Amino acid sequence: MLSLGKKTVILLGGNVLNSGIVYYCAQHGISVVVVDWSPNAFLKGDLFLCIDVKDTETILKALEENGIKSILGTYTSIDLAVPSMNAINRHFGLRSMDAGAIANALPKAVMTRLWQEAGILNRYSKVFDSLSDEVFERVDAMPVIFKPNISSSSRGITILEKGAPEDIVTAAFDKASGESYDKKVIVEEFVRGREFTCDMLGDAYGNVSVYGISVKYHTLNTHNNKIAVKLHYNSNVYPDEVYRRIAETGKRCYRALGFKASLGHLEILMKDDGTLSPVEIGARSSGFIANPLVSLAGGTDYFGDYLRVLGGERIPGTDHINGNSSSMFFFYDMPGGSEVVHPCSLVDFLPEGIQSAYFNRAKVLEQGHRFGDISNDNERVGYEILYGSRDAMSIDAIERAEKAFIEHNTKQ
């Protein structure tokens, strides 16, 4: 096993949700270098470099200037920083993805094309450089979702019902294009069903393991968008066989894009007939998902295994699902227009057997704070990292506690 001594991890992105990585490193005697374009980044680590996470050359030069000669690995939750993450790992002699796989990891259009070729995708999906008659024809024929081809944080997404008016279609296309790094827009059939996430790790030798599967729940306090407010890992709401099928499909999606020596965070839909259809995948994870959510649910050391893979170790290829523990990334989802009248948090209403490992409760504890609708991931107002036994951590128990909390906390 890799010796986690006083070495270094490079963290690309100082967002508060990457705190889970900083906590892990502190617990294992690992120093952290945080790289972020903003001098006001929440996380600063042991060393802070105010550099754009996409500027690999400048990052490497700054690391050299600060005397960093070896690292355990680089981590990011930002899709656009994946090329930098891999380049930094490669620079320090660690395992990394090849250029072809990295190119597949960013544009949603490439993902869907490769999944179509592999027989995995089963819905309409097409990339457009500009608004065309075909876009309007699709809107007339089916519900659709407009998404930026390359972006992050659920920005630029609009869901339209079948037959939406021309001006609404144009506005949705322009919104997605404006948030897309390459200005291209994905137009897809909007499938109603249950969405899941599937978190994976592959080594440099072709072995892939699924470390966690979550059932995904979205806010109602937004407009024509899908913003996750609950990721429930190892939930008992579906039979174990469903999670086994998701795991197998997830590994097919990972391999179809040529990923190796990388984390993989897949979003996947299950239609009402049980058919699975992948949505998108990132060659990365998210901070509290990489630590501790996946590990709490599966009894693993997910982030530590990632570092070991970068160091050249193999993983057995077995999946870590359907055990006796569960966890949840719970985001406070406050009704638009509501106001804090009795400051309190979700944990005041949780049943015995459910605990919170980490949290951000500042806004729900602020007397008089007024909540509005949210438009992207970064506007969510706080979180709890929950864990407990699979039986105790039922979605019904969480939703009862959430309802009681909101009724006590706010007036509308």
Steps between C-alpha positions, in 0.01 A plus 500: 500500500613852419662675792309826562782696658553876517475552127291721278168500316424768243137617522375684192212713626448666838121462516358421843364167372859381455542517877464123516835463323669742738356315799627167364850637451509652847402162650781324308784750547492619139564862408266667250578753230181676390488657154219744421460805277332699779699650786179463704476120459351333808778242528863613520677180610859496623601694191269708281573575134276762343507357147234394251456123543516460119845663477714187537832660406470778757390254770800274438736796504357620832529152653866486395565845642355385832733200513239230442685206345252216558130462566255224588255625242285776358125531551224718354122519497506728194453343157701775328794429735522130407772561235710692755448230763627231266791711374616572856477133597698403190763769570567344842525147359156383608243306297262705287253477217624529143417798278223320315312410815540853637350637178204265549447616857393857431253544209158345563462452124802268491372299797161442343651409162729238654217362712280478193774310316532265799124438505457658844308819422130467416357849458531788251807716560673736259743791513427827318729790411201727437123502523348309209169367370587158644502644852149638459386172343625307803326735741177451304543121523608440861598655835865610476785617719752760380850469649837668440741264327784583742412658834455432872274558803170439314526839331324571172249214522136540395226237483220567249171324455394372160383782273663787693466842324775617263616787722540264798699255286728779378559626853582148623748444217669837561523429873674166442733645237597786731607256774680257266878523485492429125159671441348172380165376629374149568132441426370175650175321551397572856436165663285485810622240741728455799851639479796335673869571538764230471845568644785292362876459508710337233868413515762525225454132405134496398340400832193706600306492828177668600538652846158655546160552339264775609134567436471861391225745603454848352372831632157638415626848584642582158367580153531249214823354638621186681707576810579213736418550868534141624749231398404190698775235492408134550134578548259214566232658281586267209585127496871412498465364147427851371829626642687203351362586154599865546851393603547287189369776272719753678813297434403467133460879479839554668681260267324625185671837547842343555536612861786354705679601820210730579195556708169495314178673606209388282145631492257241365123479454270207554186532289161385626548168315831437681720590200827674597620801301824686588484880525861613540824403669792689648855369536499632856281500808365766737668593826264359762413210271864396465525537876314393706163417338602210277727353766231525771249314284735232369745447786793596278779755479393650168736798490789297639444235231508776239841612627620140497385460138695812404802339664469197273307254716224277368144476625324163513210605277235400754207732573428653841120525500196362686662487844346588836593870513357804325589867459344811350616833359209707631463858378266735678215556253305794630175620340541820300377801698530328838677664793684365803289565810626223732867427425565127509646227281392166355686306770258632761231285336691189391405167656750305708760320291568777247799730552660792317874485431541848350262788441440858390200644689582872495194618305241281672631626834487868396194667651302680231685354203270483197538227240443524127490249216835364379630478144817289533694277740699786651185674626402213734481639852674245722548128557529205737713190439275234654573137578353203683384145451321419177177437690515821706595712197176450307387780271170510690683571827704779341198660332296493822785673683538752217128584504502552878815712477362731228167545681681599819778706340310724259191696422384536141 
